[in-house]
């Protein structure tokens, strides 16, 4: 007894759609990136500023250590003289 030909069954797998990216999402991500860059710049500035101050204090011939400077003051800061 011959059997009827079997027709193939086609199954379509539907994936979830990609999430939409709105204008608010783009702005929030841009602010986050800008904030991270700003924070990095501030930290780098503080680190380098502290290093410059520390190097200046470690030098033996500076005014911070009480050593006499070889430079002569012009006295421009006082108006009463």
MMTF fields as JSON, N, C-alpha, C and O atoms, coordinates in Angstrom:
{
  "mmtfVersion": "1.0.0",
  "mmtfProducer": "UNKNOWN",
  "numBonds": 323,
  "numAtoms": 324,
  "numGroups": 81,
  "numChains": 1,
  "numModels": 1,
  "chainsPerModel": [1],
  "groupsPerChain": [81],
  "chainIdList": ["A"],
  "bondAtomList": [4, 2, 8, 6, 12, 10, 16, 14, 20, 18, 24, 22, 28, 26, 32, 30, 36, 34, 40, 38, 44, 42, 48, 46, 52, 50, 56, 54, 60, 58, 64, 62, 68, 66, 72, 70, 76, 74, 80, 78, 84, 82, 88, 86, 92, 90, 96, 94, 100, 98, 104, 102, 108, 106, 112, 110, 116, 114, 120, 118, 124, 122, 128, 126, 132, 130, 136, 134, 140, 138, 144, 142, 148, 146, 152, 150, 156, 154, 160, 158, 164, 162, 168, 166, 172, 170, 176, 174, 180, 178, 184, 182, 188, 186, 192, 190, 196, 194, 200, 198, 204, 202, 208, 206, 212, 210, 216, 214, 220, 218, 224, 222, 228, 226, 232, 230, 236, 234, 240, 238, 244, 242, 248, 246, 252, 250, 256, 254, 260, 258, 264, 262, 268, 266, 272, 270, 276, 274, 280, 278, 284, 282, 288, 286, 292, 290, 296, 294, 300, 298, 304, 302, 308, 306, 312, 310, 316, 314, 320, 318],
  "bondOrderList": [1, 1, 1, 1, 1, 1, 1, 1, 1, 1, 1, 1, 1, 1, 1, 1, 1, 1, 1, 1, 1, 1, 1, 1, 1, 1, 1, 1, 1, 1, 1, 1, 1, 1, 1, 1, 1, 1, 1, 1, 1, 1, 1, 1, 1, 1, 1, 1, 1, 1, 1, 1, 1, 1, 1, 1, 1, 1, 1, 1, 1, 1, 1, 1, 1, 1, 1, 1, 1, 1, 1, 1, 1, 1, 1, 1, 1, 1, 1, 1],
  "groupList": [{"groupName": "UNK", "atomNameList": ["N", "CA", "C", "O"], "elementList": ["N", "C", "C", "O"], "formalChargeList": [0, 0, 0, 0], "bondAtomList": [1, 0, 2, 1, 3, 2], "bondOrderList": [1, 1, 2], "singleLetterCode": "X", "chemCompType": "L-PEPTIDE LINKING"}],
  "groupTypeList": [0, 0, 0, 0, 0, 0, 0, 0, 0, 0, 0, 0, 0, 0, 0, 0, 0, 0, 0, 0, 0, 0, 0, 0, 0, 0, 0, 0, 0, 0, 0, 0, 0, 0, 0, 0, 0, 0, 0, 0, 0, 0, 0, 0, 0, 0, 0, 0, 0, 0, 0, 0, 0, 0, 0, 0, 0, 0, 0, 0, 0, 0, 0, 0, 0, 0, 0, 0, 0, 0, 0, 0, 0, 0, 0, 0, 0, 0, 0, 0, 0],
  "groupIdList": [1, 2, 3, 4, 5, 6, 7, 8, 9, 10, 11, 12, 13, 14, 15, 16, 17, 18, 19, 20, 21, 22, 23, 24, 25, 26, 27, 28, 29, 30, 31, 32, 33, 34, 35, 36, 37, 38, 39, 40, 41, 42, 43, 44, 45, 46, 47, 48, 49, 50, 51, 52, 53, 54, 55, 56, 57, 58, 59, 60, 61, 62, 63, 64, 65, 66, 67, 68, 69, 70, 71, 72, 73, 74, 75, 76, 77, 78, 79, 80, 81],
  "secStructList": [7, 7, 7, 7, 7, 7, 7, 7, 7, 7, 7, 7, 7, 7, 7, 7, 7, 7, 7, 7, 7, 7, 2, 2, 2, 2, 2, 2, 2, 2, 2, 2, 2, 2, 2, 2, 2, 2, 2, 2, 2, 2, 2, 2, 2, 2, 2, 2, 2, 2, 2, 2, 2, 2, 2, 2, 2, 2, 1, 1, 1, 1, 4, 4, 4, 6, 7, 7, 7, 1, 1, 7, 7, 7, 7, 7, 1, 7, 1, 7, 7],
  "xCoordList": [0.823, 0.0, 0.89, 1.683, 0.745, 1.574, 1.086, -0.113, 2.048, 1.673, 1.656, 2.327, 0.882, 0.795, 2.109, 2.73, 2.534, 3.761, 3.593, 2.557, 4.63, 4.591, 5.073, 6.143, 4.263, 4.675, 5.529, 5.225, 6.583, 7.448, 6.731, 5.88, 7.117, 6.572, 7.638, 8.769, 7.284, 8.215, 7.911, 6.791, 8.935, 8.788, 9.664, 10.87, 9.065, 9.822, 10.066, 9.129, 11.323, 11.684, 11.739, 12.545, 10.874, 10.824, 11.641, 11.341, 12.684, 13.518, 12.864, 12.037, 13.261, 12.731, 13.298, 14.465, 12.494, 13.015, 14.077, 14.051, 14.991, 16.056, 15.427, 14.48, 15.955, 15.376, 15.633, 16.708, 14.643, 14.808, 15.62, 15.494, 16.427, 17.26, 16.667, 16.615, 16.228, 15.615, 16.6, 17.765, 16.124, 16.958, 17.419, 18.557, 16.562, 16.923, 18.066, 18.956, 18.048, 19.126, 20.465, 21.499, 20.437, 21.662, 22.2, 23.406, 21.319, 21.746, 22.316, 23.325, 21.688, 22.177, 23.561, 24.437, 23.763, 25.067, 26.12, 27.267, 25.764, 26.724, 27.117, 28.288, 26.146, 26.457, 27.337, 28.246, 27.082, 27.925, 29.353, 30.287, 29.538, 30.887, 31.575, 32.755, 30.843, 31.415, 31.79, 32.842, 30.936, 31.236, 32.473, 33.282, 32.62, 33.796, 35.077, 36.096, 35.024, 36.184, 36.503, 37.672, 35.465, 35.67, 36.287, 37.215, 35.783, 36.317, 37.774, 38.599, 38.088, 39.469, 40.389, 41.517, 39.915, 40.73, 40.96, 42.062, 39.938, 40.083, 41.07, 41.935, 40.94, 41.855, 43.293, 44.226, 43.471, 44.819, 45.394, 46.579, 44.579, 45.031, 45.438, 46.465, 44.627, 44.978, 46.264, 47.098, 46.413, 47.609, 48.859, 49.874, 48.784, 49.946, 50.223, 51.382, 49.178, 49.371, 50.034, 50.937, 49.584, 50.208, 51.652, 52.5, 51.939, 53.322, 54.217, 55.351, 53.709, 54.505, 54.761, 55.867, 53.743, 53.926, 54.91, 55.763, 54.796, 55.705, 57.144, 58.066, 57.344, 58.699, 59.264, 60.454, 58.407, 58.895, 59.262, 60.239, 58.503, 58.803, 60.06, 60.759, 60.348, 61.512, 62.82, 63.883, 62.765, 64.001, 64.534, 63.761, 65.808, 66.355, 66.378, 66.384, 66.39, 66.533, 65.215, 65.127, 64.197, 62.949, 62.412, 62.844, 61.483, 60.953, 60.078, 59.878, 59.559, 58.715, 59.529, 59.009, 60.777, 61.629, 62.314, 63.04, 62.109, 62.731, 64.094, 64.757, 64.527, 65.839, 65.754, 64.711, 66.824, 66.868, 66.863, 67.53, 66.137, 66.082, 67.145, 67.487, 67.661, 68.648, 67.992, 68.68, 66.692, 65.976, 65.674, 65.481, 65.633, 65.326, 63.863, 63.393, 63.153, 61.751, 61.657, 62.46, 60.666, 60.48, 59.597, 59.581, 58.858, 57.987, 56.768, 56.287, 56.267, 55.112, 53.795, 52.752, 53.841, 52.603, 52.07, 50.863, 52.903, 52.444, 52.354, 53.326, 51.185, 50.981, 51.373, 51.564, 51.498, 51.74, 53.19, 53.471, 54.093, 55.52, 55.95, 57.117],
  "yCoordList": [-1.15, 0.0, 1.245, 1.462, 2.028, 3.215, 4.293, 4.486, 4.976, 6.042, 7.382, 7.586, 8.255, 9.586, 10.336, 10.174, 11.153, 11.911, 12.882, 13.526, 12.958, 13.818, 15.217, 15.387, 16.189, 17.564, 18.069, 17.785, 18.807, 19.27, 20.31, 21.072, 20.3, 21.271, 22.354, 22.055, 23.577, 24.691, 25.433, 25.889, 25.541, 26.24, 27.479, 27.385, 28.623, 29.873, 30.238, 30.35, 30.421, 30.833, 32.356, 32.968, 32.939, 34.402, 34.857, 34.525, 35.628, 36.153, 37.405, 38.054, 37.719, 38.938, 40.135, 40.129, 41.148, 42.314, 43.027, 43.014, 43.634, 44.394, 45.581, 46.191, 45.897, 47.039, 48.334, 48.546, 49.174, 50.44, 51.406, 51.436, 52.167, 53.152, 54.522, 54.966, 55.17, 56.475, 57.594, 57.361, 58.796, 59.972, 60.08, 60.473, 59.742, 59.807, 58.845, 59.18, 57.654, 56.691, 57.22, 57.054, 57.844, 58.39, 59.522, 59.604, 60.393, 61.514, 61.02, 61.544, 60.027, 59.482, 58.855, 59.037, 58.126, 57.522, 58.583, 58.432, 59.644, 60.718, 61.436, 61.761, 61.684, 62.333, 61.429, 61.91, 60.137, 59.198, 59.197, 59.177, 59.218, 59.247, 60.565, 60.584, 61.667, 62.977, 63.055, 63.591, 62.523, 62.521, 61.703, 62.095, 60.573, 59.739, 60.443, 60.384, 61.102, 61.846, 63.018, 63.295, 63.711, 64.833, 64.359, 64.984, 63.267, 62.729, 62.301, 62.535, 61.682, 61.293, 62.496, 62.459, 63.575, 64.781, 65.434, 65.907, 65.467, 66.065, 65.249, 65.814, 63.933, 63.09, 63.219, 63.27, 63.27, 63.438, 64.8, 64.901, 65.842, 67.174, 67.23, 67.814, 66.617, 66.596, 65.806, 66.199, 64.702, 63.882, 64.622, 64.629, 65.24, 65.976, 67.225, 67.559, 67.913, 69.078, 68.706, 69.4, 67.607, 67.139, 66.737, 66.961, 66.14, 65.745, 66.973, 66.988, 68.001, 69.223, 69.911, 70.389, 69.964, 70.581, 69.778, 70.35, 68.449, 67.597, 67.761, 67.823, 67.829, 68.022, 69.38, 69.511, 70.378, 71.71, 71.755, 72.404, 71.084, 71.064, 70.243, 70.524, 69.253, 68.406, 69.065, 68.665, 70.048, 70.737, 71.527, 72.2, 71.463, 72.114, 73.635, 74.29, 74.213, 75.666, 76.327, 76.973, 76.157, 76.827, 77.553, 77.297, 78.446, 79.271, 78.458, 78.874, 77.322, 76.509, 75.905, 75.731, 75.591, 74.992, 76.045, 75.687, 77.31, 78.364, 78.756, 79.595, 78.188, 78.53, 79.881, 80.247, 80.598, 81.895, 81.7, 80.813, 82.503, 82.445, 83.362, 84.379, 83.013, 83.855, 84.999, 85.878, 84.991, 86.023, 87.203, 87.024, 88.378, 89.568, 89.931, 89.972, 90.191, 90.575, 92.02, 92.864, 92.293, 93.639, 94.488, 95.712, 93.857, 94.592, 95.181, 96.237, 94.536, 95.046, 94.745, 95.288, 93.88, 93.467, 94.491, 94.514, 95.337, 96.291, 97.678, 98.181, 98.287, 99.612, 100.723, 101.861, 100.421, 101.457, 101.889, 102.867, 101.235, 101.578, 102.713, 103.103],
  "zCoordList": [0.0, 0.0, 0.0, 0.917, -1.015, -1.11, -0.128, 0.071, 0.465, 1.408, 0.681, -0.331, 1.229, 0.634, 0.874, 1.925, -0.093, 0.133, 1.313, 1.473, 2.114, 3.299, 2.903, 2.319, 3.234, 2.936, 4.102, 5.26, 3.806, 4.893, 5.762, 5.303, 7.019, 7.963, 8.155, 8.54, 7.892, 8.011, 9.308, 9.538, 10.146, 11.43, 11.379, 11.153, 11.587, 11.623, 13.08, 13.871, 13.421, 14.772, 14.769, 14.068, 15.559, 15.616, 16.811, 17.957, 16.515, 17.584, 18.16, 17.52, 19.379, 19.986, 19.247, 18.856, 19.056, 18.343, 19.172, 20.403, 18.472, 19.146, 19.872, 19.376, 21.037, 21.758, 20.999, 20.438, 20.996, 20.287, 21.148, 22.372, 20.495, 21.178, 20.88, 19.733, 21.936, 21.766, 22.007, 22.329, 21.848, 22.044, 23.491, 23.75, 24.423, 25.843, 26.164, 26.945, 25.569, 25.802, 25.282, 25.929, 24.131, 23.553, 24.423, 24.654, 24.906, 25.745, 27.069, 27.541, 27.667, 28.94, 28.755, 29.599, 27.67, 27.419, 27.135, 27.557, 26.436, 26.143, 27.428, 27.626, 28.3, 29.572, 30.42, 31.097, 30.391, 31.143, 30.649, 31.451, 29.346, 28.779, 29.098, 29.449, 28.977, 29.294, 30.765, 31.113, 31.626, 33.058, 33.379, 34.22, 32.712, 32.951, 32.496, 33.183, 31.346, 30.87, 31.793, 32.063, 32.278, 33.193, 34.495, 35.009, 35.027, 36.275, 36.1, 36.983, 34.977, 34.708, 34.599, 35.089, 33.955, 33.825, 35.182, 35.46, 36.026, 37.355, 38.195, 38.865, 38.156, 38.932, 38.434, 39.235, 37.13, 36.579, 36.952, 37.271, 36.916, 37.304, 38.768, 39.111, 39.633, 41.056, 41.3, 42.116, 40.594, 40.762, 40.302, 40.999, 39.136, 38.634, 39.468, 39.713, 39.904, 40.757, 42.07, 42.535, 42.67, 43.91, 43.694, 44.559, 42.537, 42.25, 42.078, 42.557, 41.395, 41.227, 42.561, 42.814, 43.413, 44.727, 45.563, 46.241, 45.517, 46.289, 45.798, 46.611, 44.51, 43.972, 44.365, 44.653, 44.372, 44.74, 46.225, 46.6, 47.056, 48.493, 48.794, 49.767, 47.988, 48.235, 47.826, 48.301, 46.971, 46.562, 47.75, 48.432, 48.009, 49.208, 49.131, 50.174, 47.955, 47.854, 47.448, 46.404, 48.285, 47.976, 49.197, 50.321, 48.976, 50.049, 51.005, 52.146, 50.571, 51.445, 52.587, 53.689, 52.341, 53.374, 54.237, 55.164, 53.968, 54.748, 54.237, 54.846, 53.16, 52.612, 51.925, 51.383, 51.948, 51.294, 49.785, 49.253, 49.143, 47.702, 47.122, 47.724, 45.972, 45.313, 44.553, 44.034, 44.489, 43.751, 44.674, 45.876, 44.12, 44.9, 44.674, 43.538, 45.759, 45.635, 45.187, 45.585, 44.353, 43.841, 44.743, 44.611, 45.663, 46.562, 45.884, 46.295, 44.877, 44.153, 44.866, 44.501, 45.884, 46.537, 47.519, 47.759, 48.096, 49.096, 48.476, 47.912, 48.586, 47.995, 48.958, 48.53, 50.26, 51.247, 51.354, 52.046, 50.728, 50.881, 50.02, 50.05]
}
